[in-house]
């Protein structure tokens, strides 16, 4: 009987040791990058917190700055808002003393489209004419920021007359496709 109790005790010790070793294999640390929240539904309907804006250039003396001017809109979805924003950007002039636009006067938006992977803006050839590199950078920023005012993290594919815009202006500003606000800020300085 003593032998059986001893054997039984050894089995318990081995079982407990095995459970401890298995339980201590690795400490489980929650990954902060994994969200337990369900992903938001993709929708083109504008929420009340989004404020569509047109971006103008403001002269700060030694540099220019992109300045958002919120635009009252009566449109209910993102595509209609984008159309209204791009018309405002290309067909009006900014109100206010130091604000201006670097877009050439005859620039038109030929088409625009919001897709699952971003926004496509197709501009007239006039977008590529006139001005130096500062003007080219300014107009690029105005289009990127205005188009993404509804969704600031969105990617933008720029086209001129239906062709991807790869180089802008005579000084050859290389345009990465798609362009985002983050890429614009990294690649260009106003």
Backbone as CSV, one residue per row, in Angstrom:
resi,resn,N_x,N_y,N_z,CA_x,CA_y,CA_z,C_x,C_y,C_z
1,UNK,0.806,-1.182,0.000,0.000,0.000,0.000,0.859,1.259,0.000
2,UNK,1.967,1.202,0.720,2.864,2.345,0.751,3.442,2.600,-0.628
3,UNK,3.695,1.510,-1.373,4.233,1.643,-2.714,3.213,2.319,-3.630
4,UNK,1.926,1.961,-3.496,0.868,2.552,-4.310,0.672,4.021,-3.975
5,UNK,0.716,4.362,-2.683,0.581,5.765,-2.290,1.748,6.582,-2.825
6,UNK,2.937,5.973,-2.763,4.121,6.664,-3.251,4.010,6.874,-4.767
7,UNK,3.568,5.831,-5.474,3.418,5.918,-6.916,2.332,6.954,-7.271
8,UNK,1.234,6.935,-6.550,0.146,7.874,-6.772,0.627,9.317,-6.542
9,UNK,1.407,9.523,-5.514,1.954,10.844,-5.207,2.893,11.325,-6.298
10,UNK,3.706,10.400,-6.846,4.629,10.751,-7.930,3.853,11.150,-9.184
11,UNK,2.790,10.408,-9.471,1.974,10.731,-10.639,1.360,12.126,-10.507
12,UNK,0.888,12.428,-9.306,0.337,13.768,-9.067,1.416,14.832,-9.243
13,UNK,2.590,14.609,-8.756,3.687,15.572,-8.873,4.050,15.795,-10.336
14,UNK,4.125,14.708,-11.119,4.438,14.827,-12.547,3.319,15.574,-13.267
15,UNK,2.075,15.262,-12.953,0.937,15.915,-13.592,0.923,17.409,-13.289
16,UNK,1.171,17.759,-12.046,1.193,19.179,-11.660,2.351,19.887,-12.347
17,UNK,3.525,19.262,-12.392,4.685,19.859,-13.056,4.397,20.070,-14.540
18,UNK,3.760,19.095,-15.175,3.430,19.214,-16.594,2.463,20.370,-16.829
19,UNK,1.464,20.498,-15.963,0.501,21.588,-16.115,1.177,22.936,-15.918
20,UNK,2.090,23.023,-14.973,2.805,24.274,-14.726,3.662,24.618,-15.931
21,UNK,4.387,23.633,-16.469,5.243,23.882,-17.623,4.438,24.290,-18.849
22,UNK,3.339,23.634,-19.101,2.497,23.986,-20.237,1.913,25.374,-20.031
23,UNK,1.475,25.677,-18.853,0.885,26.985,-18.558,1.899,28.104,-18.604
24,UNK,3.178,27.807,-18.426,4.219,28.835,-18.399,4.989,28.901,-19.705
25,UNK,4.503,28.237,-20.736,5.217,28.203,-22.005,5.570,29.609,-22.471
26,UNK,4.608,30.495,-22.614,4.837,31.889,-22.967,3.779,32.727,-22.292
27,UNK,4.204,33.888,-21.884,3.236,34.800,-21.288,2.417,35.410,-22.417
28,UNK,1.129,35.412,-22.275,0.260,35.984,-23.288,0.126,37.471,-23.021
29,UNK,0.560,38.249,-24.014,0.471,39.702,-23.915,-0.485,40.160,-25.004
30,UNK,-1.503,40.900,-24.641,-2.447,41.343,-25.668,-1.750,42.250,-26.676
31,UNK,-2.047,42.077,-27.956,-1.481,42.891,-29.024,-2.285,44.186,-29.111
32,UNK,-1.628,45.333,-28.884,-2.372,46.593,-28.928,-2.816,46.952,-30.345
33,UNK,-2.225,46.309,-31.365,-2.587,46.627,-32.739,-3.810,45.863,-33.227
34,UNK,-4.233,44.871,-32.469,-5.402,44.105,-32.865,-6.609,44.667,-32.140
35,UNK,-7.545,45.123,-32.924,-8.742,45.725,-32.352,-9.790,44.654,-32.100
36,UNK,-10.441,44.781,-30.972,-11.548,43.876,-30.686,-12.854,44.466,-31.207
37,UNK,-12.781,45.688,-31.687,-13.954,46.341,-32.254,-14.152,45.843,-33.682
38,UNK,-15.374,45.672,-34.115,-15.591,45.293,-35.513,-15.189,46.453,-36.416
39,UNK,-14.678,46.168,-37.627,-14.284,47.259,-38.516,-15.496,48.100,-38.889
40,UNK,-15.288,49.409,-39.054,-16.419,50.255,-39.420,-16.911,49.889,-40.814
41,UNK,-18.191,50.042,-41.020,-18.752,49.763,-42.332,-18.354,50.877,-43.280
42,UNK,-18.040,50.506,-44.509,-17.699,51.490,-45.518,-18.988,52.091,-46.048
43,UNK,-19.044,53.411,-46.023,-20.243,54.085,-46.484,-19.851,55.396,-47.115
44,UNK,-20.564,55.802,-48.128,-20.277,57.080,-48.747,-21.144,58.190,-48.176
45,UNK,-21.957,57.879,-47.204,-22.792,58.895,-46.573,-21.940,59.662,-45.569
46,UNK,-22.037,60.955,-45.611,-21.247,61.818,-44.746,-21.831,61.814,-43.342
47,UNK,-20.954,61.632,-42.360,-21.413,61.722,-40.981,-21.437,63.186,-40.571
48,UNK,-22.098,63.458,-39.487,-22.223,64.843,-39.040,-20.895,65.432,-38.600
49,UNK,-19.923,64.584,-38.225,-18.655,65.097,-37.720,-17.689,65.492,-38.833
50,UNK,-17.956,65.078,-40.074,-17.085,65.405,-41.193,-17.424,66.801,-41.686
51,UNK,-16.385,67.587,-41.921,-16.601,68.950,-42.385,-15.889,69.140,-43.719
52,UNK,-16.606,68.988,-44.828,-15.978,69.178,-46.130,-15.359,70.567,-46.214
53,UNK,-14.138,70.623,-46.744,-13.417,71.894,-46.811,-12.693,72.034,-48.134
54,UNK,-12.569,73.279,-48.564,-11.736,73.622,-49.708,-10.445,74.183,-49.135
55,UNK,-9.329,73.783,-49.713,-8.026,74.238,-49.222,-7.455,75.302,-50.146
56,UNK,-7.131,76.440,-49.536,-6.508,77.549,-50.237,-5.098,77.720,-49.698
57,UNK,-4.303,78.494,-50.400,-2.953,78.800,-49.937,-2.983,80.132,-49.208
58,UNK,-2.300,80.182,-48.092,-2.195,81.432,-47.343,-0.728,81.816,-47.267
59,UNK,-0.446,83.075,-47.615,0.922,83.586,-47.617,1.359,83.877,-46.188
60,UNK,2.418,83.195,-45.757,2.965,83.396,-44.410,4.279,84.170,-44.462
61,UNK,4.508,84.893,-45.553,5.722,85.682,-45.689,6.838,84.899,-46.366
62,UNK,7.418,83.944,-45.655,8.532,83.162,-46.207,8.095,81.803,-46.749
63,UNK,6.826,81.501,-46.636,6.302,80.209,-47.101,4.790,80.319,-47.270
64,UNK,4.219,79.274,-47.854,2.767,79.186,-47.977,2.266,78.078,-47.075
65,UNK,1.014,78.177,-46.709,0.388,77.160,-45.871,-0.982,76.833,-46.450
66,UNK,-1.313,75.544,-46.455,-2.651,75.130,-46.879,-3.631,75.418,-45.747
67,UNK,-4.703,76.132,-46.066,-5.689,76.522,-45.060,-7.058,75.989,-45.472
68,UNK,-7.684,75.264,-44.562,-9.012,74.700,-44.825,-10.082,75.757,-44.600
69,UNK,-10.981,75.862,-45.557,-12.145,76.722,-45.411,-13.367,75.804,-45.505
70,UNK,-14.029,75.572,-44.357,-15.196,74.681,-44.367,-16.256,75.179,-45.345
71,UNK,-16.890,74.240,-45.990,-17.879,74.585,-46.988,-19.228,74.001,-46.595
72,UNK,-20.215,74.865,-46.525,-21.568,74.383,-46.252,-22.022,73.603,-47.475
73,UNK,-22.520,72.423,-47.233,-22.951,71.591,-48.348,-24.334,71.031,-48.079
74,UNK,-25.075,70.891,-49.137,-26.417,70.325,-49.013,-26.440,68.888,-49.510
75,UNK,-25.294,68.385,-49.885,-25.212,67.038,-50.454,-25.184,65.995,-49.347
76,UNK,-25.776,64.834,-49.625,-25.911,63.795,-48.605,-24.848,62.714,-48.686
77,UNK,-24.143,62.595,-49.821,-23.147,61.528,-49.887,-21.788,62.066,-50.317
78,UNK,-20.784,61.255,-50.120,-19.402,61.677,-50.335,-19.127,62.047,-51.783
79,UNK,-19.665,61.302,-52.737,-19.400,61.580,-54.143,-19.942,62.951,-54.551
80,UNK,-21.142,63.267,-54.106,-21.725,64.577,-54.413,-20.964,65.692,-53.703
81,UNK,-20.534,65.430,-52.470,-19.732,66.421,-51.748,-18.403,66.657,-52.452
82,UNK,-17.766,65.581,-52.904,-16.492,65.715,-53.614,-16.667,66.564,-54.864
83,UNK,-17.733,66.318,-55.597,-17.999,67.112,-56.797,-18.150,68.593,-56.442
84,UNK,-18.910,68.882,-55.399,-19.125,70.267,-54.987,-17.811,70.910,-54.527
85,UNK,-16.997,70.158,-53.796,-15.702,70.679,-53.336,-14.779,70.997,-54.508
86,UNK,-14.704,70.086,-55.473,-13.800,70.289,-56.603,-14.265,71.441,-57.492
87,UNK,-15.568,71.607,-57.637,-16.088,72.757,-58.387,-15.710,74.044,-57.664
88,UNK,-15.897,74.061,-56.361,-15.545,75.244,-55.563,-14.057,75.571,-55.713
89,UNK,-13.215,74.546,-55.674,-11.765,74.744,-55.782,-11.362,75.275,-57.151
90,UNK,-11.960,74.745,-58.206,-11.517,75.108,-59.555,-12.254,76.292,-60.165
91,UNK,-13.423,76.648,-59.635,-14.214,77.689,-60.291,-14.421,78.953,-59.467
92,UNK,-13.875,79.004,-58.268,-14.032,80.213,-57.454,-12.667,80.713,-57.000
93,UNK,-12.678,81.888,-56.431,-11.459,82.430,-55.828,-11.710,82.576,-54.333
94,UNK,-10.661,82.431,-53.547,-10.853,82.488,-52.097,-11.182,83.887,-51.609
95,UNK,-12.001,83.925,-50.586,-12.299,85.190,-49.922,-11.277,85.371,-48.814
96,UNK,-10.822,86.539,-48.614,-9.859,86.781,-47.541,-8.556,87.301,-48.113
97,UNK,-7.927,88.148,-47.372,-6.746,88.874,-47.799,-5.566,88.076,-48.317
98,UNK,-5.010,87.203,-47.510,-3.774,86.526,-47.882,-3.998,85.158,-48.508
99,UNK,-5.220,84.823,-48.827,-5.506,83.505,-49.402,-5.529,83.583,-50.923
100,UNK,-5.025,82.516,-51.533,-4.995,82.460,-52.990,-5.079,81.013,-53.445
101,UNK,-5.108,80.853,-54.751,-5.105,79.523,-55.348,-3.962,79.442,-56.338
102,UNK,-3.292,78.308,-56.381,-2.219,78.086,-57.345,-2.732,77.365,-58.587
103,UNK,-4.013,77.011,-58.608,-4.568,76.333,-59.774,-4.707,77.318,-60.927
104,UNK,-4.241,76.943,-62.117,-4.437,77.814,-63.276,-5.926,78.063,-63.508
105,UNK,-6.236,79.242,-63.992,-7.616,79.707,-64.110,-8.540,78.757,-64.871
106,UNK,-8.078,78.127,-65.914,-8.953,77.291,-66.743,-8.957,75.815,-66.354
107,UNK,-8.381,75.477,-65.214,-8.366,74.080,-64.773,-9.792,73.608,-64.509
108,UNK,-10.115,72.453,-65.054,-11.439,71.849,-64.857,-11.271,70.441,-64.310
109,UNK,-12.264,69.998,-63.566,-12.321,68.609,-63.134,-13.124,67.875,-64.199
110,UNK,-12.440,67.004,-64.935,-13.112,66.239,-65.989,-13.993,65.164,-65.365
111,UNK,-13.440,64.494,-64.370,-14.216,63.473,-63.667,-13.600,63.216,-62.304
112,UNK,-14.383,62.590,-61.474,-13.910,62.178,-60.151,-14.675,60.927,-59.766
113,UNK,-14.035,60.114,-58.950,-14.696,58.875,-58.542,-14.141,58.439,-57.200
114,UNK,-15.038,58.083,-56.303,-14.630,57.517,-55.019,-14.739,56.004,-55.152
115,UNK,-13.617,55.339,-54.917,-13.551,53.880,-55.014,-13.200,53.321,-53.643
116,UNK,-13.246,52.009,-53.517,-12.903,51.363,-52.247,-11.460,51.639,-51.847
117,UNK,-10.566,51.784,-52.823,-9.153,51.988,-52.512,-8.719,53.447,-52.586
118,UNK,-9.650,54.367,-52.758,-9.289,55.776,-52.760,-10.127,56.607,-53.716
119,UNK,-9.570,57.744,-54.097,-10.272,58.736,-54.904,-9.492,58.944,-56.196
120,UNK,-10.194,58.986,-57.320,-9.570,59.285,-58.610,-10.054,60.670,-59.028
121,UNK,-9.101,61.565,-59.291,-9.413,62.913,-59.768,-8.778,63.061,-61.143
122,UNK,-9.593,63.355,-62.151,-9.124,63.545,-63.519,-9.272,65.023,-63.861
123,UNK,-8.150,65.693,-64.053,-8.132,67.136,-64.294,-7.815,67.448,-65.753
124,UNK,-8.198,68.651,-66.168,-7.859,69.097,-67.518,-6.362,69.387,-67.596
125,UNK,-5.868,69.423,-68.820,-4.447,69.653,-69.067,-3.976,70.995,-68.496
126,UNK,-4.885,71.944,-68.364,-4.540,73.266,-67.827,-3.888,73.180,-66.450
127,UNK,-4.194,72.129,-65.697,-3.610,71.934,-64.364,-2.084,71.918,-64.417
128,UNK,-1.515,71.502,-65.530,-0.056,71.336,-65.635,0.661,72.584,-66.135
129,UNK,-0.067,73.634,-66.517,0.549,74.809,-67.131,0.808,75.929,-66.133
130,UNK,1.907,76.643,-66.358,2.199,77.886,-65.660,2.727,77.737,-64.255
131,UNK,3.574,78.696,-63.900,4.111,78.749,-62.548,5.362,77.917,-62.369
132,UNK,6.055,78.203,-61.305,7.267,77.466,-60.960,6.960,76.308,-60.037
133,UNK,8.003,75.774,-59.434,7.815,74.594,-58.581,6.955,74.906,-57.356
134,UNK,7.073,76.110,-56.790,6.244,76.458,-55.621,4.765,76.453,-55.996
135,UNK,4.457,76.966,-57.182,3.078,76.977,-57.653,2.585,75.556,-57.914
136,UNK,3.440,74.725,-58.502,3.064,73.332,-58.783,2.791,72.567,-57.482
137,UNK,3.654,72.757,-56.500,3.476,72.092,-55.205,2.200,72.593,-54.533
138,UNK,1.967,73.898,-54.613,0.763,74.474,-54.015,-0.508,73.909,-54.617
139,UNK,-0.576,73.850,-55.947,-1.801,73.335,-56.592,-1.997,71.849,-56.323
140,UNK,-0.888,71.100,-56.284,-0.976,69.676,-55.949,-1.552,69.507,-54.541
141,UNK,-1.030,70.283,-53.592,-1.530,70.236,-52.217,-2.993,70.616,-52.121
142,UNK,-3.386,71.649,-52.854,-4.790,72.069,-52.820,-5.723,70.949,-53.279
143,UNK,-5.353,70.264,-54.350,-6.206,69.188,-54.867,-6.223,68.010,-53.900
144,UNK,-5.047,67.592,-53.421,-4.967,66.437,-52.513,-5.761,66.708,-51.234
145,UNK,-5.533,67.853,-50.619,-6.191,68.149,-49.339,-7.694,68.393,-49.498
146,UNK,-8.100,69.065,-50.562,-9.532,69.282,-50.775,-10.234,67.952,-51.038
147,UNK,-9.644,67.122,-51.886,-10.258,65.826,-52.214,-10.362,64.922,-50.993
148,UNK,-9.418,65.044,-50.067,-9.418,64.176,-48.882,-9.998,64.844,-47.641
149,UNK,-10.622,66.001,-47.799,-11.188,66.663,-46.613,-12.326,65.843,-46.014
150,UNK,-12.948,65.012,-46.816,-14.023,64.154,-46.323,-13.442,62.935,-45.619
151,UNK,-12.315,62.433,-46.126,-11.636,61.255,-45.566,-10.126,61.514,-45.618
152,UNK,-9.556,62.135,-44.572,-8.154,62.569,-44.594,-7.112,61.486,-44.865
153,UNK,-7.409,60.237,-44.583,-6.436,59.164,-44.814,-6.547,58.561,-46.214
154,UNK,-7.475,59.026,-47.016,-7.714,58.430,-48.333,-6.537,58.646,-49.273
155,UNK,-6.369,57.708,-50.183,-5.371,57.815,-51.245,-6.029,58.497,-52.444
156,UNK,-5.227,59.258,-53.192,-5.743,59.968,-54.362,-4.897,59.600,-55.581
157,UNK,-5.579,59.161,-56.628,-4.924,58.944,-57.913,-5.232,60.162,-58.763
158,UNK,-4.191,60.835,-59.228,-4.371,62.023,-60.053,-4.169,61.674,-61.515
159,UNK,-5.075,62.183,-62.331,-4.983,62.004,-63.774,-5.091,63.364,-64.441
160,UNK,-4.487,63.469,-65.619,-4.647,64.637,-66.465,-5.117,64.119,-67.817
161,UNK,-6.296,64.569,-68.213,-6.909,64.114,-69.463,-6.981,62.588,-69.532
162,UNK,-7.259,61.947,-68.404,-7.445,60.502,-68.360,-6.178,59.685,-68.198
163,UNK,-5.014,60.326,-68.201,-3.735,59.627,-68.054,-3.158,59.894,-66.663
164,UNK,-2.517,58.894,-66.046,-1.916,59.114,-64.722,-0.914,60.274,-64.751
165,UNK,-0.992,61.139,-63.760,-0.050,62.250,-63.636,1.212,61.721,-62.966
166,UNK,2.305,61.663,-63.730,3.562,61.121,-63.212,4.567,62.211,-62.894
167,UNK,4.593,63.251,-63.737,5.518,64.366,-63.546,4.725,65.645,-63.755
168,UNK,4.920,66.614,-62.869,4.186,67.875,-62.946,5.149,69.018,-63.202
169,UNK,4.878,69.799,-64.233,5.632,71.004,-64.516,6.961,70.772,-65.208
170,UNK,7.512,71.878,-65.701,8.783,71.836,-66.411,9.955,71.452,-65.538
171,UNK,9.821,71.653,-64.237,10.909,71.310,-63.321,10.819,69.863,-62.859
172,UNK,9.806,69.171,-63.316,9.714,67.733,-63.118,9.434,67.252,-61.712
173,UNK,8.370,67.752,-61.098,7.974,67.213,-59.797,7.403,65.815,-60.016
174,UNK,8.052,64.813,-59.449,7.593,63.435,-59.598,6.414,63.217,-58.652
175,UNK,5.317,62.733,-59.213,4.090,62.544,-58.446,3.900,61.059,-58.165
176,UNK,3.970,60.693,-56.904,3.751,59.303,-56.505,2.263,58.993,-56.599
177,UNK,1.952,57.821,-57.111,0.560,57.391,-57.230,0.352,56.124,-56.418
178,UNK,-0.619,56.022,-55.571,-1.513,57.116,-55.218,-0.804,58.083,-54.271
179,UNK,-1.311,59.281,-54.207,-0.781,60.322,-53.323,-1.696,60.408,-52.107
180,UNK,-1.092,60.613,-50.953,-1.843,60.830,-49.714,-1.340,62.112,-49.075
181,UNK,-2.017,62.564,-48.062,-1.539,63.737,-47.323,-0.164,63.463,-46.724
182,UNK,0.012,62.272,-46.168,1.292,61.926,-45.534,2.424,61.933,-46.554
183,UNK,2.192,61.381,-47.730,3.225,61.376,-48.775,3.499,62.798,-49.228
184,UNK,2.448,63.597,-49.416,2.633,64.987,-49.828,3.522,65.719,-48.826
185,UNK,3.231,65.589,-47.541,4.011,66.277,-46.506,5.454,65.793,-46.462
186,UNK,5.661,64.518,-46.748,7.006,63.953,-46.729,7.814,64.393,-47.956
187,UNK,7.174,64.476,-49.115,7.873,64.733,-50.371,8.006,66.210,-50.733
188,UNK,7.084,67.037,-50.272,7.041,68.424,-50.731,6.985,69.396,-49.563
189,UNK,7.530,70.570,-49.808,7.489,71.640,-48.809,6.944,72.895,-49.466
190,UNK,5.930,73.487,-48.844,5.343,74.722,-49.386,6.177,75.928,-49.022
